[in-house]
Amino acid sequence: MAGAIFAGVASNVPGGLGVFESVLIPLFPGTALDGLVAAVLMYRVIYYLLPFLIGLGILAAREVIDRRRHSST
């Protein structure tokens, strides 16, 4: 797994998209491909999308609070 992450970082492709997956597939030859793809997809959702959505929610909440403060003064 660490090798796949390193290959993704070294490739300079945003998020190592494709490189990470292509390194992981040969590492698990006996694993069903659909299960491996599902695991990698969940990894991407948890590692990239979830923090982005949390940050976006925090940013939106702060903007709403700031606009309410400035409109009331």
PDB file of N, CA, C, O and CB in Angstrom:
ATOM      1  N   MET A   1       0.822  -1.189   0.000  1.00  0.00           N
ATOM      2  CA  MET A   1       0.000   0.000   0.000  1.00  0.00           C
ATOM      3  C   MET A   1       0.868   1.256   0.000  1.00  0.00           C
ATOM      4  O   MET A   1       0.574   2.216  -0.712  1.00  0.00           O
ATOM      5  CB  MET A   1      -0.936  -0.004   1.203  1.00  0.00           C
ATOM      6  N   ALA A   2       1.929   1.251   0.791  1.00  0.00           N
ATOM      7  CA  ALA A   2       2.811   2.415   0.844  1.00  0.00           C
ATOM      8  C   ALA A   2       3.464   2.649  -0.508  1.00  0.00           C
ATOM      9  O   ALA A   2       3.666   3.795  -0.912  1.00  0.00           O
ATOM     10  CB  ALA A   2       3.885   2.235   1.928  1.00  0.00           C
ATOM     11  N   GLY A   3       3.794   1.573  -1.208  1.00  0.00           N
ATOM     12  CA  GLY A   3       4.380   1.714  -2.542  1.00  0.00           C
ATOM     13  C   GLY A   3       3.410   2.346  -3.520  1.00  0.00           C
ATOM     14  O   GLY A   3       3.812   3.136  -4.375  1.00  0.00           O
ATOM     15  N   ALA A   4       2.146   2.008  -3.402  1.00  0.00           N
ATOM     16  CA  ALA A   4       1.130   2.586  -4.277  1.00  0.00           C
ATOM     17  C   ALA A   4       0.961   4.072  -3.995  1.00  0.00           C
ATOM     18  O   ALA A   4       0.813   4.870  -4.921  1.00  0.00           O
ATOM     19  CB  ALA A   4      -0.209   1.858  -4.104  1.00  0.00           C
ATOM     20  N   ILE A   5       0.982   4.439  -2.741  1.00  0.00           N
ATOM     21  CA  ILE A   5       0.872   5.860  -2.377  1.00  0.00           C
ATOM     22  C   ILE A   5       2.089   6.616  -2.880  1.00  0.00           C
ATOM     23  O   ILE A   5       1.956   7.714  -3.420  1.00  0.00           O
ATOM     24  CB  ILE A   5       0.728   6.032  -0.842  1.00  0.00           C
ATOM     25  N   PHE A   6       3.286   6.038  -2.709  1.00  0.00           N
ATOM     26  CA  PHE A   6       4.506   6.683  -3.187  1.00  0.00           C
ATOM     27  C   PHE A   6       4.478   6.853  -4.700  1.00  0.00           C
ATOM     28  O   PHE A   6       4.866   7.903  -5.212  1.00  0.00           O
ATOM     29  CB  PHE A   6       5.736   5.872  -2.772  1.00  0.00           C
ATOM     30  N   ALA A   7       4.023   5.836  -5.416  1.00  0.00           N
ATOM     31  CA  ALA A   7       3.948   5.929  -6.875  1.00  0.00           C
ATOM     32  C   ALA A   7       2.975   7.021  -7.301  1.00  0.00           C
ATOM     33  O   ALA A   7       3.230   7.737  -8.270  1.00  0.00           O
ATOM     34  CB  ALA A   7       3.525   4.582  -7.479  1.00  0.00           C
ATOM     35  N   GLY A   8       1.880   7.152  -6.594  1.00  0.00           N
ATOM     36  CA  GLY A   8       0.915   8.208  -6.904  1.00  0.00           C
ATOM     37  C   GLY A   8       1.472   9.588  -6.678  1.00  0.00           C
ATOM     38  O   GLY A   8       1.219  10.502  -7.464  1.00  0.00           O
ATOM     39  N   VAL A   9       2.234   9.750  -5.603  1.00  0.00           N
ATOM     40  CA  VAL A   9       2.845  11.050  -5.302  1.00  0.00           C
ATOM     41  C   VAL A   9       3.949  11.352  -6.305  1.00  0.00           C
ATOM     42  O   VAL A   9       4.060  12.480  -6.786  1.00  0.00           O
ATOM     43  CB  VAL A   9       3.408  11.073  -3.860  1.00  0.00           C
ATOM     44  N   ALA A  10       4.763  10.355  -6.622  1.00  0.00           N
ATOM     45  CA  ALA A  10       5.887  10.549  -7.531  1.00  0.00           C
ATOM     46  C   ALA A  10       5.432  10.840  -8.954  1.00  0.00           C
ATOM     47  O   ALA A  10       6.178  11.446  -9.722  1.00  0.00           O
ATOM     48  CB  ALA A  10       6.777   9.328  -7.520  1.00  0.00           C
ATOM     49  N   SER A  11       4.228  10.423  -9.321  1.00  0.00           N
ATOM     50  CA  SER A  11       3.761  10.615 -10.695  1.00  0.00           C
ATOM     51  C   SER A  11       3.351  12.051 -10.990  1.00  0.00           C
ATOM     52  O   SER A  11       3.225  12.422 -12.157  1.00  0.00           O
ATOM     53  CB  SER A  11       2.601   9.700 -10.971  1.00  0.00           C
ATOM     54  N   ASN A  12       3.141  12.858  -9.973  1.00  0.00           N
ATOM     55  CA  ASN A  12       2.679  14.242 -10.107  1.00  0.00           C
ATOM     56  C   ASN A  12       1.313  14.354 -10.761  1.00  0.00           C
ATOM     57  O   ASN A  12       0.945  15.430 -11.233  1.00  0.00           O
ATOM     58  CB  ASN A  12       3.674  15.038 -10.900  1.00  0.00           C
ATOM     59  N   VAL A  13       0.562  13.277 -10.799  1.00  0.00           N
ATOM     60  CA  VAL A  13      -0.821  13.312 -11.280  1.00  0.00           C
ATOM     61  C   VAL A  13      -1.678  13.744 -10.096  1.00  0.00           C
ATOM     62  O   VAL A  13      -1.486  13.231  -8.993  1.00  0.00           O
ATOM     63  CB  VAL A  13      -1.287  11.905 -11.863  1.00  0.00           C
ATOM     64  N   PRO A  14      -2.623  14.675 -10.285  1.00  0.00           N
ATOM     65  CA  PRO A  14      -3.439  15.116  -9.158  1.00  0.00           C
ATOM     66  C   PRO A  14      -4.120  13.949  -8.444  1.00  0.00           C
ATOM     67  O   PRO A  14      -4.922  13.230  -9.039  1.00  0.00           O
ATOM     68  CB  PRO A  14      -4.485  16.107  -9.632  1.00  0.00           C
ATOM     69  N   GLY A  15      -3.801  13.776  -7.200  1.00  0.00           N
ATOM     70  CA  GLY A  15      -4.364  12.704  -6.395  1.00  0.00           C
ATOM     71  C   GLY A  15      -3.815  11.336  -6.742  1.00  0.00           C
ATOM     72  O   GLY A  15      -4.288  10.332  -6.208  1.00  0.00           O
ATOM     73  N   GLY A  16      -2.822  11.267  -7.630  1.00  0.00           N
ATOM     74  CA  GLY A  16      -2.288   9.983  -8.055  1.00  0.00           C
ATOM     75  C   GLY A  16      -3.331   9.141  -8.756  1.00  0.00           C
ATOM     76  O   GLY A  16      -3.242   7.913  -8.764  1.00  0.00           O
ATOM     77  N   LEU A  17      -4.323   9.796  -9.348  1.00  0.00           N
ATOM     78  CA  LEU A  17      -5.460   9.106  -9.941  1.00  0.00           C
ATOM     79  C   LEU A  17      -4.997   8.167 -11.049  1.00  0.00           C
ATOM     80  O   LEU A  17      -4.342   8.586 -12.003  1.00  0.00           O
ATOM     81  CB  LEU A  17      -6.477  10.117 -10.487  1.00  0.00           C
ATOM     82  N   GLY A  18      -5.340   6.919 -10.911  1.00  0.00           N
ATOM     83  CA  GLY A  18      -4.970   5.912 -11.889  1.00  0.00           C
ATOM     84  C   GLY A  18      -3.675   5.205 -11.538  1.00  0.00           C
ATOM     85  O   GLY A  18      -3.582   3.985 -11.677  1.00  0.00           O
ATOM     86  N   VAL A  19      -2.681   5.944 -11.088  1.00  0.00           N
ATOM     87  CA  VAL A  19      -1.398   5.352 -10.727  1.00  0.00           C
ATOM     88  C   VAL A  19      -1.559   4.505  -9.477  1.00  0.00           C
ATOM     89  O   VAL A  19      -1.072   3.375  -9.421  1.00  0.00           O
ATOM     90  CB  VAL A  19      -0.330   6.443 -10.508  1.00  0.00           C
ATOM     91  N   PHE A  20      -2.225   5.034  -8.494  1.00  0.00           N
ATOM     92  CA  PHE A  20      -2.464   4.327  -7.236  1.00  0.00           C
ATOM     93  C   PHE A  20      -3.188   3.008  -7.499  1.00  0.00           C
ATOM     94  O   PHE A  20      -2.812   1.965  -6.964  1.00  0.00           O
ATOM     95  CB  PHE A  20      -3.284   5.206  -6.264  1.00  0.00           C
ATOM     96  N   GLU A  21      -4.223   3.065  -8.322  1.00  0.00           N
ATOM     97  CA  GLU A  21      -5.007   1.880  -8.616  1.00  0.00           C
ATOM     98  C   GLU A  21      -4.209   0.859  -9.416  1.00  0.00           C
ATOM     99  O   GLU A  21      -4.304  -0.342  -9.166  1.00  0.00           O
ATOM    100  CB  GLU A  21      -6.261   2.260  -9.367  1.00  0.00           C
ATOM    101  N   SER A  22      -3.420   1.337 -10.383  1.00  0.00           N
ATOM    102  CA  SER A  22      -2.659   0.413 -11.218  1.00  0.00           C
ATOM    103  C   SER A  22      -1.541  -0.277 -10.450  1.00  0.00           C
ATOM    104  O   SER A  22      -1.098  -1.352 -10.852  1.00  0.00           O
ATOM    105  CB  SER A  22      -2.082   1.146 -12.405  1.00  0.00           C
ATOM    106  N   VAL A  23      -1.081   0.306  -9.369  1.00  0.00           N
ATOM    107  CA  VAL A  23      -0.079  -0.350  -8.523  1.00  0.00           C
ATOM    108  C   VAL A  23      -0.759  -1.330  -7.573  1.00  0.00           C
ATOM    109  O   VAL A  23      -0.198  -2.384  -7.272  1.00  0.00           O
ATOM    110  CB  VAL A  23       0.739   0.698  -7.724  1.00  0.00           C
ATOM    111  N   LEU A  24      -1.938  -1.006  -7.104  1.00  0.00           N
ATOM    112  CA  LEU A  24      -2.628  -1.884  -6.152  1.00  0.00           C
ATOM    113  C   LEU A  24      -3.145  -3.180  -6.785  1.00  0.00           C
ATOM    114  O   LEU A  24      -3.115  -4.231  -6.144  1.00  0.00           O
ATOM    115  CB  LEU A  24      -3.783  -1.140  -5.525  1.00  0.00           C
ATOM    116  N   ILE A  25      -3.608  -3.119  -8.009  1.00  0.00           N
ATOM    117  CA  ILE A  25      -4.206  -4.303  -8.638  1.00  0.00           C
ATOM    118  C   ILE A  25      -3.233  -5.477  -8.699  1.00  0.00           C
ATOM    119  O   ILE A  25      -3.630  -6.582  -8.330  1.00  0.00           O
ATOM    120  CB  ILE A  25      -4.684  -3.964 -10.044  1.00  0.00           C
ATOM    121  N   PRO A  26      -1.984  -5.311  -9.139  1.00  0.00           N
ATOM    122  CA  PRO A  26      -1.066  -6.462  -9.134  1.00  0.00           C
ATOM    123  C   PRO A  26      -0.655  -6.928  -7.738  1.00  0.00           C
ATOM    124  O   PRO A  26      -0.223  -8.069  -7.570  1.00  0.00           O
ATOM    125  CB  PRO A  26       0.169  -6.118  -9.912  1.00  0.00           C
ATOM    126  N   LEU A  27      -0.784  -6.067  -6.748  1.00  0.00           N
ATOM    127  CA  LEU A  27      -0.397  -6.450  -5.387  1.00  0.00           C
ATOM    128  C   LEU A  27      -1.370  -7.446  -4.760  1.00  0.00           C
ATOM    129  O   LEU A  27      -1.007  -8.163  -3.827  1.00  0.00           O
ATOM    130  CB  LEU A  27      -0.300  -5.216  -4.511  1.00  0.00           C
ATOM    131  N   PHE A  28      -2.592  -7.496  -5.259  1.00  0.00           N
ATOM    132  CA  PHE A  28      -3.615  -8.392  -4.728  1.00  0.00           C
ATOM    133  C   PHE A  28      -4.152  -9.287  -5.843  1.00  0.00           C
ATOM    134  O   PHE A  28      -5.293  -9.116  -6.272  1.00  0.00           O
ATOM    135  CB  PHE A  28      -4.765  -7.587  -4.077  1.00  0.00           C
ATOM    136  N   PRO A  29      -3.343 -10.241  -6.319  1.00  0.00           N
ATOM    137  CA  PRO A  29      -3.754 -11.033  -7.482  1.00  0.00           C
ATOM    138  C   PRO A  29      -4.944 -11.951  -7.227  1.00  0.00           C
ATOM    139  O   PRO A  29      -5.697 -12.232  -8.160  1.00  0.00           O
ATOM    140  CB  PRO A  29      -2.605 -11.854  -7.950  1.00  0.00           C
ATOM    141  N   GLY A  30      -5.144 -12.428  -6.000  1.00  0.00           N
ATOM    142  CA  GLY A  30      -6.249 -13.337  -5.728  1.00  0.00           C
ATOM    143  C   GLY A  30      -7.541 -12.641  -5.355  1.00  0.00           C
ATOM    144  O   GLY A  30      -8.565 -13.298  -5.168  1.00  0.00           O
ATOM    145  N   THR A  31      -7.511 -11.348  -5.247  1.00  0.00           N
ATOM    146  CA  THR A  31      -8.676 -10.582  -4.813  1.00  0.00           C
ATOM    147  C   THR A  31      -9.594 -10.304  -6.002  1.00  0.00           C
ATOM    148  O   THR A  31      -9.131 -10.042  -7.112  1.00  0.00           O
ATOM    149  CB  THR A  31      -8.239  -9.260  -4.146  1.00  0.00           C
ATOM    150  N   ALA A  32     -10.883 -10.364  -5.756  1.00  0.00           N
ATOM    151  CA  ALA A  32     -11.847 -10.034  -6.809  1.00  0.00           C
ATOM    152  C   ALA A  32     -11.684  -8.568  -7.200  1.00  0.00           C
ATOM    153  O   ALA A  32     -11.579  -7.697  -6.336  1.00  0.00           O
ATOM    154  CB  ALA A  32     -13.306 -10.320  -6.341  1.00  0.00           C
ATOM    155  N   LEU A  33     -11.665  -8.306  -8.481  1.00  0.00           N
ATOM    156  CA  LEU A  33     -11.422  -6.953  -8.974  1.00  0.00           C
ATOM    157  C   LEU A  33     -12.511  -5.976  -8.524  1.00  0.00           C
ATOM    158  O   LEU A  33     -12.211  -4.827  -8.198  1.00  0.00           O
ATOM    159  CB  LEU A  33     -11.330  -6.961 -10.495  1.00  0.00           C
ATOM    160  N   ASP A  34     -13.767  -6.421  -8.503  1.00  0.00           N
ATOM    161  CA  ASP A  34     -14.843  -5.509  -8.097  1.00  0.00           C
ATOM    162  C   ASP A  34     -14.713  -5.121  -6.624  1.00  0.00           C
ATOM    163  O   ASP A  34     -15.002  -3.982  -6.257  1.00  0.00           O
ATOM    164  CB  ASP A  34     -16.215  -6.156  -8.351  1.00  0.00           C
ATOM    165  N   GLY A  35     -14.284  -6.052  -5.785  1.00  0.00           N
ATOM    166  CA  GLY A  35     -14.074  -5.730  -4.374  1.00  0.00           C
ATOM    167  C   GLY A  35     -12.906  -4.771  -4.173  1.00  0.00           C
ATOM    168  O   GLY A  35     -12.962  -3.881  -3.325  1.00  0.00           O
ATOM    169  N   LEU A  36     -11.849  -4.960  -4.959  1.00  0.00           N
ATOM    170  CA  LEU A  36     -10.687  -4.075  -4.867  1.00  0.00           C
ATOM    171  C   LEU A  36     -11.029  -2.665  -5.349  1.00  0.00           C
ATOM    172  O   LEU A  36     -10.620  -1.676  -4.740  1.00  0.00           O
ATOM    173  CB  LEU A  36      -9.517  -4.642  -5.684  1.00  0.00           C
ATOM    174  N   VAL A  37     -11.775  -2.583  -6.440  1.00  0.00           N
ATOM    175  CA  VAL A  37     -12.192  -1.273  -6.951  1.00  0.00           C
ATOM    176  C   VAL A  37     -13.096  -0.572  -5.936  1.00  0.00           C
ATOM    177  O   VAL A  37     -12.976   0.637  -5.737  1.00  0.00           O
ATOM    178  CB  VAL A  37     -12.923  -1.424  -8.310  1.00  0.00           C
ATOM    179  N   ALA A  38     -13.986  -1.307  -5.303  1.00  0.00           N
ATOM    180  CA  ALA A  38     -14.863  -0.720  -4.289  1.00  0.00           C
ATOM    181  C   ALA A  38     -14.055  -0.215  -3.099  1.00  0.00           C
ATOM    182  O   ALA A  38     -14.345   0.853  -2.561  1.00  0.00           O
ATOM    183  CB  ALA A  38     -15.906  -1.744  -3.821  1.00  0.00           C
ATOM    184  N   ALA A  39     -13.045  -0.975  -2.687  1.00  0.00           N
ATOM    185  CA  ALA A  39     -12.203  -0.556  -1.564  1.00  0.00           C
ATOM    186  C   ALA A  39     -11.409   0.699  -1.909  1.00  0.00           C
ATOM    187  O   ALA A  39     -11.288   1.605  -1.085  1.00  0.00           O
ATOM    188  CB  ALA A  39     -11.249  -1.684  -1.161  1.00  0.00           C
ATOM    189  N   VAL A  40     -10.871   0.752  -3.121  1.00  0.00           N
ATOM    190  CA  VAL A  40     -10.103   1.931  -3.539  1.00  0.00           C
ATOM    191  C   VAL A  40     -11.028   3.132  -3.659  1.00  0.00           C
ATOM    192  O   VAL A  40     -10.650   4.245  -3.293  1.00  0.00           O
ATOM    193  CB  VAL A  40      -9.377   1.672  -4.885  1.00  0.00           C
ATOM    194  N   LEU A  41     -12.225   2.921  -4.164  1.00  0.00           N
ATOM    195  CA  LEU A  41     -13.184   4.020  -4.270  1.00  0.00           C
ATOM    196  C   LEU A  41     -13.550   4.565  -2.896  1.00  0.00           C
ATOM    197  O   LEU A  41     -13.626   5.780  -2.712  1.00  0.00           O
ATOM    198  CB  LEU A  41     -14.445   3.558  -5.002  1.00  0.00           C
ATOM    199  N   MET A  42     -13.775   3.682  -1.936  1.00  0.00           N
ATOM    200  CA  MET A  42     -14.082   4.135  -0.577  1.00  0.00           C
ATOM    201  C   MET A  42     -12.887   4.862   0.041  1.00  0.00           C
ATOM    202  O   MET A  42     -13.055   5.841   0.769  1.00  0.00           O
ATOM    203  CB  MET A  42     -14.489   2.942   0.307  1.00  0.00           C
ATOM    204  N   TYR A  43     -11.684   4.379  -0.253  1.00  0.00           N
ATOM    205  CA  TYR A  43     -10.476   5.071   0.223  1.00  0.00           C
ATOM    206  C   TYR A  43     -10.445   6.491  -0.317  1.00  0.00           C
ATOM    207  O   TYR A  43     -10.181   7.438   0.423  1.00  0.00           O
ATOM    208  CB  TYR A  43      -9.193   4.308  -0.201  1.00  0.00           C
ATOM    209  N   ARG A  44     -10.716   6.639  -1.611  1.00  0.00           N
ATOM    210  CA  ARG A  44     -10.710   7.980  -2.224  1.00  0.00           C
ATOM    211  C   ARG A  44     -11.793   8.871  -1.603  1.00  0.00           C
ATOM    212  O   ARG A  44     -11.553  10.052  -1.354  1.00  0.00           O
ATOM    213  CB  ARG A  44     -10.925   7.875  -3.758  1.00  0.00           C
ATOM    214  N   VAL A  45     -12.960   8.321  -1.357  1.00  0.00           N
ATOM    215  CA  VAL A  45     -14.049   9.103  -0.768  1.00  0.00           C
ATOM    216  C   VAL A  45     -13.681   9.560   0.636  1.00  0.00           C
ATOM    217  O   VAL A  45     -13.876  10.723   0.989  1.00  0.00           O
ATOM    218  CB  VAL A  45     -15.349   8.282  -0.735  1.00  0.00           C
ATOM    219  N   ILE A  46     -13.148   8.639   1.436  1.00  0.00           N
ATOM    220  CA  ILE A  46     -12.818   8.968   2.822  1.00  0.00           C
ATOM    221  C   ILE A  46     -11.604   9.891   2.907  1.00  0.00           C
ATOM    222  O   ILE A  46     -11.586  10.811   3.724  1.00  0.00           O
ATOM    223  CB  ILE A  46     -12.558   7.691   3.620  1.00  0.00           C
ATOM    224  N   TYR A  47     -10.610   9.659   2.087  1.00  0.00           N
ATOM    225  CA  TYR A  47      -9.348  10.391   2.201  1.00  0.00           C
ATOM    226  C   TYR A  47      -9.390  11.756   1.512  1.00  0.00           C
ATOM    227  O   TYR A  47      -8.749  12.702   1.971  1.00  0.00           O
ATOM    228  CB  TYR A  47      -8.223   9.565   1.616  1.00  0.00           C
ATOM    229  N   TYR A  48     -10.146  11.864   0.407  1.00  0.00           N
ATOM    230  CA  TYR A  48     -10.165  13.118  -0.347  1.00  0.00           C
ATOM    231  C   TYR A  48     -11.499  13.848  -0.263  1.00  0.00           C
ATOM    232  O   TYR A  48     -11.529  15.036   0.059  1.00  0.00           O
ATOM    233  CB  TYR A  48      -9.838  12.849  -1.788  1.00  0.00           C
ATOM    234  N   LEU A  49     -12.589  13.166  -0.544  1.00  0.00           N
ATOM    235  CA  LEU A  49     -13.874  13.841  -0.663  1.00  0.00           C
ATOM    236  C   LEU A  49     -14.453  14.248   0.688  1.00  0.00           C
ATOM    237  O   LEU A  49     -14.972  15.357   0.821  1.00  0.00           O
ATOM    238  CB  LEU A  49     -14.851  12.952  -1.384  1.00  0.00           C
ATOM    239  N   LEU A  50     -14.376  13.389   1.678  1.00  0.00           N
ATOM    240  CA  LEU A  50     -14.943  13.701   2.991  1.00  0.00           C
ATOM    241  C   LEU A  50     -14.286  14.932   3.632  1.00  0.00           C
ATOM    242  O   LEU A  50     -15.013  15.816   4.086  1.00  0.00           O
ATOM    243  CB  LEU A  50     -14.794  12.498   3.917  1.00  0.00           C
ATOM    244  N   PRO A  51     -12.953  15.035   3.692  1.00  0.00           N
ATOM    245  CA  PRO A  51     -12.363  16.261   4.247  1.00  0.00           C
ATOM    246  C   PRO A  51     -12.714  17.509   3.438  1.00  0.00           C
ATOM    247  O   PRO A  51     -12.896  18.585   4.008  1.00  0.00           O
ATOM    248  CB  PRO A  51     -10.856  16.117   4.319  1.00  0.00           C
ATOM    249  N   PHE A  52     -12.811  17.372   2.115  1.00  0.00           N
ATOM    250  CA  PHE A  52     -13.199  18.507   1.287  1.00  0.00           C
ATOM    251  C   PHE A  52     -14.605  18.978   1.631  1.00  0.00           C
ATOM    252  O   PHE A  52     -14.842  20.178   1.766  1.00  0.00           O
ATOM    253  CB  PHE A  52     -13.115  18.141  -0.193  1.00  0.00           C
ATOM    254  N   LEU A  53     -15.538  18.045   1.775  1.00  0.00           N
ATOM    255  CA  LEU A  53     -16.907  18.411   2.093  1.00  0.00           C
ATOM    256  C   LEU A  53     -17.028  19.013   3.488  1.00  0.00           C
ATOM    257  O   LEU A  53     -17.807  19.943   3.696  1.00  0.00           O
ATOM    258  CB  LEU A  53     -17.804  17.204   1.975  1.00  0.00           C
ATOM    259  N   ILE A  54     -16.266  18.493   4.440  1.00  0.00           N
ATOM    260  CA  ILE A  54     -16.276  19.062   5.790  1.00  0.00           C
ATOM    261  C   ILE A  54     -15.733  20.480   5.751  1.00  0.00           C
ATOM    262  O   ILE A  54     -16.316  21.384   6.350  1.00  0.00           O
ATOM    263  CB  ILE A  54     -15.448  18.191   6.767  1.00  0.00           C
ATOM    264  N   GLY A  55     -14.623  20.685   5.053  1.00  0.00           N
ATOM    265  CA  GLY A  55     -14.049  22.029   4.927  1.00  0.00           C
ATOM    266  C   GLY A  55     -14.977  22.989   4.224  1.00  0.00           C
ATOM    267  O   GLY A  55     -15.087  24.154   4.609  1.00  0.00           O
ATOM    268  N   LEU A  56     -15.648  22.501   3.189  1.00  0.00           N
ATOM    269  CA  LEU A  56     -16.598  23.337   2.465  1.00  0.00           C
ATOM    270  C   LEU A  56     -17.764  23.745   3.365  1.00  0.00           C
ATOM    271  O   LEU A  56     -18.223  24.886   3.309  1.00  0.00           O
ATOM    272  CB  LEU A  56     -17.118  22.601   1.226  1.00  0.00           C
ATOM    273  N   GLY A  57     -18.240  22.821   4.187  1.00  0.00           N
ATOM    274  CA  GLY A  57     -19.313  23.139   5.124  1.00  0.00           C
ATOM    275  C   GLY A  57     -18.885  24.172   6.158  1.00  0.00           C
ATOM    276  O   GLY A  57     -19.644  25.084   6.486  1.00  0.00           O
ATOM    277  N   ILE A  58     -17.669  24.026   6.667  1.00  0.00           N
ATOM    278  CA  ILE A  58     -17.148  24.989   7.643  1.00  0.00           C
ATOM    279  C   ILE A  58     -16.995  26.362   7.000  1.00  0.00           C
ATOM    280  O   ILE A  58     -17.349  27.376   7.602  1.00  0.00           O
ATOM    281  CB  ILE A  58     -15.794  24.511   8.215  1.00  0.00           C
ATOM    282  N   LEU A  59     -16.470  26.395   5.786  1.00  0.00           N
ATOM    283  CA  LEU A  59     -16.314  27.665   5.079  1.00  0.00           C
ATOM    284  C   LEU A  59     -17.665  28.327   4.840  1.00  0.00           C
ATOM    285  O   LEU A  59     -17.814  29.530   5.053  1.00  0.00           O
ATOM    286  CB  LEU A  59     -15.591  27.450   3.747  1.00  0.00           C
ATOM    287  N   ALA A  60     -18.642  27.552   4.402  1.00  0.00           N
ATOM    288  CA  ALA A  60     -19.973  28.110   4.154  1.00  0.00           C
ATOM    289  C   ALA A  60     -20.594  28.642   5.439  1.00  0.00           C
ATOM    290  O   ALA A  60     -21.210  29.707   5.438  1.00  0.00           O
ATOM    291  CB  ALA A  60     -20.889  27.051   3.529  1.00  0.00           C
ATOM    292  N   ALA A  61     -20.435  27.909   6.530  1.00  0.00           N
ATOM    293  CA  ALA A  61     -20.988  28.362   7.811  1.00  0.00           C
ATOM    294  C   ALA A  61     -20.332  29.663   8.265  1.00  0.00           C
ATOM    295  O   ALA A  61     -21.008  30.567   8.757  1.00  0.00           O
ATOM    296  CB  ALA A  61     -20.806  27.279   8.885  1.00  0.00           C
ATOM    297  N   ARG A  62     -19.027  29.752   8.101  1.00  0.00           N
ATOM    298  CA  ARG A  62     -18.325  30.989   8.488  1.00  0.00           C
ATOM    299  C   ARG A  62     -18.754  32.170   7.637  1.00  0.00           C
ATOM    300  O   ARG A  62     -18.901  33.283   8.141  1.00  0.00           O
ATOM    301  CB  ARG A  62     -16.815  30.801   8.376  1.00  0.00           C
ATOM    302  N   GLU A  63     -18.956  31.932   6.347  1.00  0.00           N
ATOM    303  CA  GLU A  63     -19.405  33.010   5.460  1.00  0.00           C
ATOM    304  C   GLU A  63     -20.794  33.495   5.855  1.00  0.00           C
ATOM    305  O   GLU A  63     -21.050  34.699   5.863  1.00  0.00           O
ATOM    306  CB  GLU A  63     -19.408  32.538   3.997  1.00  0.00           C
ATOM    307  N   VAL A  64     -21.684  32.580   6.179  1.00  0.00           N
ATOM    308  CA  VAL A  64     -23.038  32.963   6.596  1.00  0.00           C
ATOM    309  C   VAL A  64     -22.973  33.769   7.886  1.00  0.00           C
ATOM    310  O   VAL A  64     -23.644  34.793   8.012  1.00  0.00           O
ATOM    311  CB  VAL A  64     -23.933  31.711   6.785  1.00  0.00           C
ATOM    312  N   ILE A  65     -22.172  33.314   8.844  1.00  0.00           N
ATOM    313  CA  ILE A  65     -22.038  34.029  10.122  1.00  0.00           C
ATOM    314  C   ILE A  65     -21.455  35.420   9.897  1.00  0.00           C
ATOM    315  O   ILE A  65     -21.942  36.394  10.473  1.00  0.00           O
ATOM    316  CB  ILE A  65     -21.148  33.230  11.103  1.00  0.00           C
ATOM    317  N   ASP A  66     -20.411  35.525   9.062  1.00  0.00           N
ATOM    318  CA  ASP A  66     -19.804  36.837   8.793  1.00  0.00           C
ATOM    319  C   ASP A  66     -20.779  37.780   8.102  1.00  0.00           C
ATOM    320  O   ASP A  66     -20.818  38.969   8.419  1.00  0.00           O
ATOM    321  CB  ASP A  66     -18.552  36.676   7.934  1.00  0.00           C
ATOM    322  N   ARG A  67     -21.561  37.268   7.168  1.00  0.00           N
ATOM    323  CA  ARG A  67     -22.526  38.133   6.464  1.00  0.00           C
ATOM    324  C   ARG A  67     -23.617  38.616   7.423  1.00  0.00           C
ATOM    325  O   ARG A  67     -24.068  39.758   7.332  1.00  0.00           O
ATOM    326  CB  ARG A  67     -23.167  37.375   5.267  1.00  0.00           C
ATOM    327  N   ARG A  68     -24.035  37.744   8.338  1.00  0.00           N
ATOM    328  CA  ARG A  68     -25.053  38.155   9.307  1.00  0.00           C
ATOM    329  C   ARG A  68     -24.509  39.222  10.249  1.00  0.00           C
ATOM    330  O   ARG A  68     -25.218  40.163  10.607  1.00  0.00           O
ATOM    331  CB  ARG A  68     -25.548  36.946  10.112  1.00  0.00           C
ATOM    332  N   ARG A  69     -23.262  39.075  10.643  1.00  0.00           N
ATOM    333  CA  ARG A  69     -22.645  40.077  11.533  1.00  0.00           C
ATOM    334  C   ARG A  69     -22.526  41.424  10.833  1.00  0.00           C
ATOM    335  O   ARG A  69     -22.818  42.463  11.426  1.00  0.00           O
ATOM    336  CB  ARG A  69     -21.252  39.605  12.002  1.00  0.00           C
ATOM    337  N   HIS A  70     -22.099  41.409   9.577  1.00  0.00           N
ATOM    338  CA  HIS A  70     -21.906  42.675   8.851  1.00  0.00           C
ATOM    339  C   HIS A  70     -23.213  43.322   8.435  1.00  0.00           C
ATOM    340  O   HIS A  70     -23.281  44.545   8.317  1.00  0.00           O
ATOM    341  CB  HIS A  70     -21.057  42.446   7.627  1.00  0.00           C
ATOM    342  N   SER A  71     -24.244  42.534   8.212  1.00  0.00           N
ATOM    343  CA  SER A  71     -25.524  43.115   7.816  1.00  0.00           C
ATOM    344  C   SER A  71     -26.291  43.698   9.007  1.00  0.00           C
ATOM    345  O   SER A  71     -27.147  44.566   8.835  1.00  0.00           O
ATOM    346  CB  SER A  71     -26.373  42.064   7.122  1.00  0.00           C
ATOM    347  N   SER A  72     -25.983  43.222  10.199  1.00  0.00           N
ATOM    348  CA  SER A  72     -26.699  43.714  11.382  1.00  0.00           C
ATOM    349  C   SER A  72     -26.067  44.989  11.949  1.00  0.00           C
ATOM    350  O   SER A  72     -26.661  45.640  12.809  1.00  0.00           O
ATOM    351  CB  SER A  72     -26.730  42.631  12.460  1.00  0.00           C
ATOM    352  N   THR A  73     -24.895  45.345  11.488  1.00  0.00           N
ATOM    353  CA  THR A  73     -24.244  46.557  12.013  1.00  0.00           C
ATOM    354  C   THR A  73     -24.475  47.738  11.152  1.00  0.00           C
ATOM    355  O   THR A  73     -23.995  48.829  11.458  1.00  0.00           O
ATOM    356  CB  THR A  73     -22.780  46.352  12.167  1.00  0.00           C
TER     357      THR A  73
END
